Amino acid sequence: MAELLDGVRHALVVHAHPDDEVLAGGALLRELHERGIRVSLVTCSRGEAGEIVAGVLPADTGDAELAAFREGELRGSIAALGIDAHYWLGAPPARAAGREARSYRDSGMRWIRPGVAGPGDERDRRSLTAAPLEEVVADLDAVLALDRPDLVIGYDDAGGYGHPDHVRAREAALAAARAAGIPYAELIDDPEEPGVEWFALPQHREAVLAALRSHRTQLAVAEDGRTLVHSGGQRQDVPLEAGLRLVR
């Protein structure tokens, strides 16, 4: 059976916030790099609405300062994972021609039940989910026309764990990929799901750990290098597996 990555020379990955690139498939991105596949990353927002780990930044840090800090965190993660090119959605060249540059803000979220997120109580008019879907798709169209990947990788239809920005990123990335005639593969976290090609990648632990440790505002890695604690207190194993499924 042909593997999903057969013949792929250049993959473009669409994520919602800084840290998603490592938490949702970071080991896979490093694997693509090791295989000689060029990897481009689009990040849709700077994660201004997220919780932060206590003590990393002053308590009075504003959204602009947090956004700038998270940009720096992302640069460290990009280097660790071997990502070749990065685009902030809304900023040229990841902006539709004729439109003024903009920054899509984090839309925020709330927990509906353990492990599942939904829309927050308030939504900033500058946020990713407040923007017309057509605008977000047009910005991704511009990236695809410039970057010309063989494969687009993004979230499943639930947006992973349901964050509104993840869901919007999925909608826009799938629409842009289809318009450009580029295959779209969704990230799946269950190897038992039908049609999933599963990647177990323990050999990339050190690269993933380095990327995780770059995101100091969002998480802390345990001393044993096997688990991490999120800013909200949730614990999980260091992610060293990922699944891909082609969306037809």
KESE-653501 format. One record per residue (C-alpha): x, y, z; residue number from 1; chain; residue in three letters. Coordinates in Angstrom, 2 decimals. Each point is the difference from the previous one (the first is absolute). Last residue first. Example, Ala and Ser with C-alpha at 12.3 -4.5 7.8 and 13.67 -1.06 7.14 Angstrom:
<sites>
{px:13.67	py:-1.06	pz:7.14	seq:2	mol:A	type:SER}
{px:-1.37	py:-3.44	pz:0.66	seq:1	mol:A	type:ALA}
</sites>
This chain:
<sites>
{px:-10.91	py:13.10	pz:0.07	seq:248	mol:A	type:ARG}
{px:1.75	py:0.93	pz:3.20	seq:247	mol:A	type:VAL}
{px:3.24	py:-1.95	pz:0.36	seq:246	mol:A	type:LEU}
{px:0.63	py:-1.25	pz:3.50	seq:245	mol:A	type:ARG}
{px:3.11	py:0.66	pz:2.06	seq:244	mol:A	type:LEU}
{px:0.83	py:-1.34	pz:3.44	seq:243	mol:A	type:GLY}
{px:2.44	py:1.21	pz:2.59	seq:242	mol:A	type:ALA}
{px:2.33	py:-1.36	pz:2.64	seq:241	mol:A	type:GLU}
{px:2.74	py:1.53	pz:2.16	seq:240	mol:A	type:LEU}
{px:-2.09	py:2.33	pz:2.13	seq:239	mol:A	type:PRO}
{px:1.63	py:0.41	pz:3.44	seq:238	mol:A	type:VAL}
{px:-2.54	py:-1.67	pz:2.26	seq:237	mol:A	type:ASP}
{px:-2.77	py:2.17	pz:1.36	seq:236	mol:A	type:GLN}
{px:-0.88	py:2.06	pz:3.04	seq:235	mol:A	type:ARG}
{px:-2.62	py:2.73	pz:0.29	seq:234	mol:A	type:GLN}
{px:0.84	py:2.75	pz:2.48	seq:233	mol:A	type:GLY}
{px:-1.41	py:2.95	pz:-1.94	seq:232	mol:A	type:GLY}
{px:3.47	py:1.14	pz:-1.09	seq:231	mol:A	type:SER}
{px:0.62	py:-3.49	pz:-1.36	seq:230	mol:A	type:HIS}
{px:2.07	py:-2.64	pz:1.79	seq:229	mol:A	type:VAL}
{px:2.35	py:-2.24	pz:-1.95	seq:228	mol:A	type:LEU}
{px:1.01	py:-3.64	pz:0.17	seq:227	mol:A	type:THR}
{px:2.90	py:-2.18	pz:-1.09	seq:226	mol:A	type:ARG}
{px:3.04	py:2.26	pz:0.30	seq:225	mol:A	type:GLY}
{px:0.79	py:-1.37	pz:3.47	seq:224	mol:A	type:ASP}
{px:0.32	py:3.54	pz:1.35	seq:223	mol:A	type:GLU}
{px:-3.59	py:0.77	pz:-0.98	seq:222	mol:A	type:ALA}
{px:-0.58	py:2.41	pz:-2.87	seq:221	mol:A	type:VAL}
{px:-1.79	py:3.24	pz:0.83	seq:220	mol:A	type:ALA}
{px:-2.76	py:1.57	pz:-2.07	seq:219	mol:A	type:LEU}
{px:-1.47	py:3.08	pz:-1.60	seq:218	mol:A	type:GLN}
{px:2.14	py:3.00	pz:0.88	seq:217	mol:A	type:THR}
{px:3.18	py:-2.06	pz:-0.33	seq:216	mol:A	type:ARG}
{px:-0.67	py:-1.01	pz:-3.60	seq:215	mol:A	type:HIS}
{px:3.64	py:-0.57	pz:-0.98	seq:214	mol:A	type:SER}
{px:0.10	py:-3.03	pz:2.28	seq:213	mol:A	type:ARG}
{px:-2.47	py:-1.75	pz:-2.28	seq:212	mol:A	type:LEU}
{px:2.21	py:0.48	pz:-3.05	seq:211	mol:A	type:ALA}
{px:3.07	py:-1.34	pz:1.81	seq:210	mol:A	type:ALA}
{px:-2.02	py:-2.95	pz:1.28	seq:209	mol:A	type:LEU}
{px:-1.24	py:-0.75	pz:-3.52	seq:208	mol:A	type:VAL}
{px:3.54	py:0.02	pz:-1.38	seq:207	mol:A	type:ALA}
{px:1.21	py:-2.23	pz:2.83	seq:206	mol:A	type:GLU}
{px:-2.88	py:-2.48	pz:-0.39	seq:205	mol:A	type:ARG}
{px:0.39	py:-0.41	pz:-3.77	seq:204	mol:A	type:HIS}
{px:1.02	py:-3.67	pz:0.10	seq:203	mol:A	type:GLN}
{px:-3.26	py:-0.78	pz:1.81	seq:202	mol:A	type:PRO}
{px:-1.90	py:0.48	pz:-3.28	seq:201	mol:A	type:LEU}
{px:-3.06	py:-2.25	pz:-0.23	seq:200	mol:A	type:ALA}
{px:-1.74	py:1.07	pz:-3.23	seq:199	mol:A	type:PHE}
{px:-3.49	py:-1.28	pz:-0.82	seq:198	mol:A	type:TRP}
{px:-1.67	py:0.10	pz:-3.40	seq:197	mol:A	type:GLU}
{px:-3.70	py:0.40	pz:0.74	seq:196	mol:A	type:VAL}
{px:-2.73	py:-1.30	pz:-2.30	seq:195	mol:A	type:GLY}
{px:-2.34	py:-1.05	pz:2.77	seq:194	mol:A	type:PRO}
{px:0.76	py:1.31	pz:3.51	seq:193	mol:A	type:GLU}
{px:1.82	py:-2.59	pz:2.10	seq:192	mol:A	type:GLU}
{px:3.26	py:1.99	pz:0.08	seq:191	mol:A	type:PRO}
{px:-1.76	py:2.82	pz:1.89	seq:190	mol:A	type:ASP}
{px:1.57	py:3.48	pz:-0.01	seq:189	mol:A	type:ASP}
{px:-0.91	py:1.00	pz:-3.55	seq:188	mol:A	type:ILE}
{px:1.55	py:2.89	pz:-1.94	seq:187	mol:A	type:LEU}
{px:-1.83	py:0.63	pz:-3.26	seq:186	mol:A	type:GLU}
{px:1.54	py:-0.37	pz:-3.45	seq:185	mol:A	type:ALA}
{px:-0.97	py:2.35	pz:-2.82	seq:184	mol:A	type:TYR}
{px:0.96	py:-0.69	pz:-3.63	seq:183	mol:A	type:PRO}
{px:0.66	py:3.10	pz:-2.16	seq:182	mol:A	type:ILE}
{px:-2.42	py:1.00	pz:-2.77	seq:181	mol:A	type:GLY}
{px:0.36	py:3.70	pz:0.80	seq:180	mol:A	type:ALA}
{px:-3.67	py:0.45	pz:0.86	seq:179	mol:A	type:ALA}
{px:0.09	py:-3.24	pz:1.99	seq:178	mol:A	type:ARG}
{px:3.00	py:1.16	pz:2.01	seq:177	mol:A	type:ALA}
{px:-1.58	py:3.38	pz:0.69	seq:176	mol:A	type:ALA}
{px:-3.26	py:-1.55	pz:1.22	seq:175	mol:A	type:ALA}
{px:1.82	py:-2.54	pz:2.18	seq:174	mol:A	type:LEU}
{px:2.20	py:2.70	pz:1.51	seq:173	mol:A	type:ALA}
{px:-2.92	py:2.32	pz:0.69	seq:172	mol:A	type:ALA}
{px:-2.25	py:-2.52	pz:1.70	seq:171	mol:A	type:GLU}
{px:2.88	py:-1.53	pz:1.97	seq:170	mol:A	type:ARG}
{px:1.26	py:3.38	pz:1.20	seq:169	mol:A	type:ALA}
{px:-3.57	py:0.89	pz:1.04	seq:168	mol:A	type:ARG}
{px:-0.28	py:-3.19	pz:2.08	seq:167	mol:A	type:VAL}
{px:3.40	py:0.57	pz:1.57	seq:166	mol:A	type:HIS}
{px:-0.92	py:3.61	pz:0.81	seq:165	mol:A	type:ASP}
{px:-3.22	py:-1.17	pz:1.68	seq:164	mol:A	type:PRO}
{px:1.93	py:-2.42	pz:2.25	seq:163	mol:A	type:HIS}
{px:-1.66	py:-3.40	pz:-0.44	seq:162	mol:A	type:GLY}
{px:2.57	py:-2.52	pz:1.21	seq:161	mol:A	type:TYR}
{px:1.45	py:-0.81	pz:-3.41	seq:160	mol:A	type:GLY}
{px:-1.82	py:2.54	pz:-2.15	seq:159	mol:A	type:GLY}
{px:-3.09	py:-2.21	pz:-0.08	seq:158	mol:A	type:ALA}
{px:0.20	py:-0.31	pz:-3.79	seq:157	mol:A	type:ASP}
{px:3.58	py:-1.24	pz:0.18	seq:156	mol:A	type:ASP}
{px:2.88	py:2.44	pz:0.23	seq:155	mol:A	type:TYR}
{px:2.58	py:0.87	pz:-2.61	seq:154	mol:A	type:GLY}
{px:2.46	py:-1.31	pz:-2.58	seq:153	mol:A	type:ILE}
{px:0.20	py:1.33	pz:-3.57	seq:152	mol:A	type:VAL}
{px:1.90	py:-2.14	pz:-2.51	seq:151	mol:A	type:LEU}
{px:2.04	py:0.60	pz:-3.16	seq:150	mol:A	type:ASP}
{px:0.84	py:3.55	pz:1.06	seq:149	mol:A	type:PRO}
{px:0.03	py:3.02	pz:-2.34	seq:148	mol:A	type:ARG}
{px:1.36	py:2.66	pz:2.39	seq:147	mol:A	type:ASP}
{px:-1.14	py:3.09	pz:-1.88	seq:146	mol:A	type:LEU}
{px:-3.40	py:-1.15	pz:-1.27	seq:145	mol:A	type:ALA}
{px:-0.56	py:-1.91	pz:3.24	seq:144	mol:A	type:LEU}
{px:0.73	py:3.07	pz:2.10	seq:143	mol:A	type:VAL}
{px:-2.33	py:2.24	pz:-2.02	seq:142	mol:A	type:ALA}
{px:-2.81	py:-2.57	pz:0.19	seq:141	mol:A	type:ASP}
{px:0.54	py:-0.05	pz:3.77	seq:140	mol:A	type:LEU}
{px:-0.77	py:3.72	pz:0.12	seq:139	mol:A	type:ASP}
{px:-3.06	py:-0.53	pz:-2.21	seq:138	mol:A	type:ALA}
{px:-1.23	py:-2.77	pz:2.32	seq:137	mol:A	type:VAL}
{px:0.18	py:2.33	pz:3.01	seq:136	mol:A	type:VAL}
{px:-1.92	py:2.70	pz:-1.85	seq:135	mol:A	type:GLU}
{px:-2.64	py:-2.44	pz:-1.25	seq:134	mol:A	type:GLU}
{px:-0.53	py:-1.29	pz:3.55	seq:133	mol:A	type:LEU}
{px:-1.04	py:3.50	pz:1.01	seq:132	mol:A	type:PRO}
{px:2.01	py:1.16	pz:3.01	seq:131	mol:A	type:ALA}
{px:-1.59	py:-0.45	pz:3.43	seq:130	mol:A	type:ALA}
{px:1.52	py:-3.48	pz:0.34	seq:129	mol:A	type:THR}
{px:3.54	py:1.29	pz:-0.43	seq:128	mol:A	type:LEU}
{px:-0.44	py:2.81	pz:2.49	seq:127	mol:A	type:SER}
{px:-0.16	py:3.73	pz:-0.70	seq:126	mol:A	type:ARG}
{px:-3.65	py:0.27	pz:1.10	seq:125	mol:A	type:ARG}
{px:1.06	py:-1.43	pz:3.37	seq:124	mol:A	type:ASP}
{px:-2.22	py:-2.86	pz:1.09	seq:123	mol:A	type:ARG}
{px:-1.55	py:-0.36	pz:3.45	seq:122	mol:A	type:GLU}
{px:-1.39	py:-2.99	pz:1.91	seq:121	mol:A	type:ASP}
{px:2.56	py:-2.34	pz:-1.49	seq:120	mol:A	type:GLY}
{px:-0.70	py:-2.40	pz:-2.84	seq:119	mol:A	type:PRO}
{px:0.48	py:-3.72	pz:0.67	seq:118	mol:A	type:GLY}
{px:2.60	py:-2.32	pz:1.46	seq:117	mol:A	type:ALA}
{px:0.05	py:-3.75	pz:0.62	seq:116	mol:A	type:VAL}
{px:2.57	py:-1.74	pz:2.20	seq:115	mol:A	type:GLY}
{px:-2.15	py:-0.09	pz:3.12	seq:114	mol:A	type:PRO}
{px:-3.38	py:1.59	pz:-0.79	seq:113	mol:A	type:ARG}
{px:-1.06	py:3.27	pz:-1.60	seq:112	mol:A	type:ILE}
{px:3.34	py:1.68	pz:0.72	seq:111	mol:A	type:TRP}
{px:0.07	py:3.61	pz:-1.10	seq:110	mol:A	type:ARG}
{px:1.57	py:1.67	pz:-3.00	seq:109	mol:A	type:MET}
{px:1.84	py:3.06	pz:-1.27	seq:108	mol:A	type:GLY}
{px:-0.18	py:1.49	pz:-3.48	seq:107	mol:A	type:SER}
{px:3.76	py:0.58	pz:-0.30	seq:106	mol:A	type:ASP}
{px:0.51	py:3.11	pz:-2.08	seq:105	mol:A	type:ARG}
{px:0.49	py:0.10	pz:-3.75	seq:104	mol:A	type:TYR}
{px:2.67	py:2.57	pz:-0.79	seq:103	mol:A	type:SER}
{px:-0.52	py:2.25	pz:-3.01	seq:102	mol:A	type:ARG}
{px:1.65	py:1.13	pz:-3.20	seq:101	mol:A	type:ALA}
{px:-2.18	py:2.15	pz:-2.25	seq:100	mol:A	type:GLU}
{px:-1.65	py:-1.91	pz:-2.82	seq:99	mol:A	type:ARG}
{px:0.82	py:0.47	pz:-3.68	seq:98	mol:A	type:GLY}
{px:1.50	py:-3.45	pz:-0.45	seq:97	mol:A	type:ALA}
{px:-1.10	py:-2.53	pz:2.61	seq:96	mol:A	type:ALA}
{px:2.30	py:-0.24	pz:2.98	seq:95	mol:A	type:ARG}
{px:2.52	py:-2.71	pz:0.89	seq:94	mol:A	type:ALA}
{px:2.73	py:1.91	pz:-1.89	seq:93	mol:A	type:PRO}
{px:-0.65	py:2.24	pz:1.80	seq:92	mol:A	type:PRO}
{px:-1.49	py:-0.13	pz:3.51	seq:91	mol:A	type:ALA}
{px:-3.54	py:-1.35	pz:0.41	seq:90	mol:A	type:GLY}
{px:1.12	py:-3.51	pz:0.91	seq:89	mol:A	type:LEU}
{px:3.46	py:0.05	pz:1.52	seq:88	mol:A	type:TRP}
{px:2.24	py:-2.00	pz:-2.32	seq:87	mol:A	type:TYR}
{px:2.91	py:-2.35	pz:0.70	seq:86	mol:A	type:HIS}
{px:2.51	py:-1.76	pz:-2.22	seq:85	mol:A	type:ALA}
{px:2.42	py:-2.91	pz:0.43	seq:84	mol:A	type:ASP}
{px:-1.23	py:-1.73	pz:3.15	seq:83	mol:A	type:ILE}
{px:2.79	py:-2.05	pz:1.56	seq:82	mol:A	type:GLY}
{px:-1.86	py:-0.88	pz:3.19	seq:81	mol:A	type:LEU}
{px:2.44	py:1.74	pz:2.35	seq:80	mol:A	type:ALA}
{px:0.26	py:3.14	pz:-2.14	seq:79	mol:A	type:ALA}
{px:-3.77	py:0.37	pz:-0.22	seq:78	mol:A	type:ILE}
{px:-0.32	py:-0.48	pz:3.75	seq:77	mol:A	type:SER}
{px:2.46	py:2.79	pz:0.71	seq:76	mol:A	type:GLY}
{px:-1.76	py:2.36	pz:-2.39	seq:75	mol:A	type:ARG}
{px:-3.31	py:-0.87	pz:1.62	seq:74	mol:A	type:LEU}
{px:1.20	py:1.15	pz:3.40	seq:73	mol:A	type:GLU}
{px:1.06	py:3.31	pz:-1.52	seq:72	mol:A	type:GLY}
{px:-3.43	py:0.56	pz:-1.52	seq:71	mol:A	type:GLU}
{px:-1.45	py:-0.95	pz:3.39	seq:70	mol:A	type:ARG}
{px:1.87	py:2.87	pz:1.60	seq:69	mol:A	type:PHE}
{px:-1.32	py:2.47	pz:-2.57	seq:68	mol:A	type:ALA}
{px:-3.57	py:-1.20	pz:0.54	seq:67	mol:A	type:ALA}
{px:0.41	py:0.22	pz:3.77	seq:66	mol:A	type:LEU}
{px:1.24	py:3.58	pz:-0.26	seq:65	mol:A	type:GLU}
{px:-2.91	py:0.97	pz:-2.24	seq:64	mol:A	type:ALA}
{px:-2.54	py:-1.73	pz:2.25	seq:63	mol:A	type:ASP}
{px:1.20	py:1.73	pz:3.14	seq:62	mol:A	type:GLY}
{px:2.39	py:-1.25	pz:2.68	seq:61	mol:A	type:THR}
{px:-1.24	py:1.18	pz:3.41	seq:60	mol:A	type:ASP}
{px:0.83	py:-3.26	pz:1.79	seq:59	mol:A	type:ALA}
{px:3.60	py:0.18	pz:-1.16	seq:58	mol:A	type:PRO}
{px:1.05	py:-2.87	pz:-2.29	seq:57	mol:A	type:LEU}
{px:1.19	py:-3.55	pz:0.73	seq:56	mol:A	type:VAL}
{px:-1.22	py:0.06	pz:3.59	seq:55	mol:A	type:GLY}
{px:-3.27	py:-1.85	pz:-0.47	seq:54	mol:A	type:ALA}
{px:-0.29	py:-1.97	pz:-3.22	seq:53	mol:A	type:VAL}
{px:-2.24	py:1.85	pz:-2.43	seq:52	mol:A	type:ILE}
{px:-3.67	py:-0.34	pz:-0.91	seq:51	mol:A	type:GLU}
{px:-0.87	py:0.60	pz:-3.63	seq:50	mol:A	type:GLY}
{px:-1.70	py:3.06	pz:-1.44	seq:49	mol:A	type:ALA}
{px:3.06	py:1.43	pz:-1.76	seq:48	mol:A	type:GLU}
{px:0.66	py:-3.20	pz:-1.94	seq:47	mol:A	type:GLY}
{px:1.95	py:1.61	pz:-2.83	seq:46	mol:A	type:ARG}
{px:-2.46	py:-0.81	pz:-2.77	seq:45	mol:A	type:SER}
{px:-0.23	py:-1.97	pz:-3.24	seq:44	mol:A	type:CYS}
{px:3.38	py:-1.71	pz:-0.10	seq:43	mol:A	type:THR}
{px:0.98	py:-1.28	pz:-3.46	seq:42	mol:A	type:VAL}
{px:2.88	py:-2.47	pz:-0.09	seq:41	mol:A	type:LEU}
{px:2.13	py:-1.14	pz:-2.93	seq:40	mol:A	type:SER}
{px:1.84	py:-3.33	pz:-0.07	seq:39	mol:A	type:VAL}
{px:2.33	py:-1.19	pz:-2.76	seq:38	mol:A	type:ARG}
{px:0.20	py:-3.78	pz:-0.11	seq:37	mol:A	type:ILE}
{px:3.52	py:-1.36	pz:0.43	seq:36	mol:A	type:GLY}
{px:-1.10	py:-3.04	pz:1.98	seq:35	mol:A	type:ARG}
{px:1.48	py:1.49	pz:3.16	seq:34	mol:A	type:GLU}
{px:-2.08	py:3.15	pz:-0.49	seq:33	mol:A	type:HIS}
{px:-3.16	py:-2.06	pz:-0.43	seq:32	mol:A	type:LEU}
{px:0.86	py:-1.85	pz:3.20	seq:31	mol:A	type:GLU}
{px:0.45	py:3.31	pz:1.83	seq:30	mol:A	type:ARG}
{px:-3.46	py:1.02	pz:-1.17	seq:29	mol:A	type:LEU}
{px:-1.34	py:-3.35	pz:1.21	seq:28	mol:A	type:LEU}
{px:1.53	py:0.51	pz:3.45	seq:27	mol:A	type:ALA}
{px:-1.78	py:3.34	pz:0.17	seq:26	mol:A	type:GLY}
{px:-3.35	py:-1.56	pz:-0.81	seq:25	mol:A	type:GLY}
{px:-2.45	py:1.93	pz:2.12	seq:24	mol:A	type:ALA}
{px:1.92	py:1.14	pz:3.09	seq:23	mol:A	type:LEU}
{px:2.98	py:1.18	pz:-2.07	seq:22	mol:A	type:VAL}
{px:-1.69	py:2.19	pz:-2.63	seq:21	mol:A	type:GLU}
{px:-2.78	py:0.80	pz:2.46	seq:20	mol:A	type:ASP}
{px:2.54	py:1.86	pz:2.16	seq:19	mol:A	type:ASP}
{px:-0.61	py:3.38	pz:-1.73	seq:18	mol:A	type:PRO}
{px:-3.65	py:0.18	pz:-1.04	seq:17	mol:A	type:HIS}
{px:-2.45	py:-1.19	pz:-2.68	seq:16	mol:A	type:ALA}
{px:2.03	py:-2.38	pz:-2.14	seq:15	mol:A	type:HIS}
{px:0.25	py:-0.53	pz:-3.75	seq:14	mol:A	type:VAL}
{px:2.72	py:-2.34	pz:-1.31	seq:13	mol:A	type:VAL}
{px:1.51	py:0.25	pz:-3.48	seq:12	mol:A	type:LEU}
{px:1.73	py:-3.09	pz:-1.36	seq:11	mol:A	type:ALA}
{px:2.68	py:-0.08	pz:-2.71	seq:10	mol:A	type:HIS}
{px:1.57	py:-2.99	pz:-1.73	seq:9	mol:A	type:ARG}
{px:-2.86	py:-2.49	pz:0.25	seq:8	mol:A	type:VAL}
{px:0.54	py:-2.99	pz:-2.29	seq:7	mol:A	type:GLY}
{px:-1.20	py:-2.54	pz:2.54	seq:6	mol:A	type:ASP}
{px:-1.25	py:1.84	pz:3.09	seq:5	mol:A	type:LEU}
{px:-3.39	py:-1.71	pz:0.11	seq:4	mol:A	type:LEU}
{px:1.54	py:-3.44	pz:-0.28	seq:3	mol:A	type:GLU}
{px:-0.93	py:-2.22	pz:-2.92	seq:2	mol:A	type:ALA}
{px:-1.35	py:-3.42	pz:0.92	seq:1	mol:A	type:MET}
</sites>
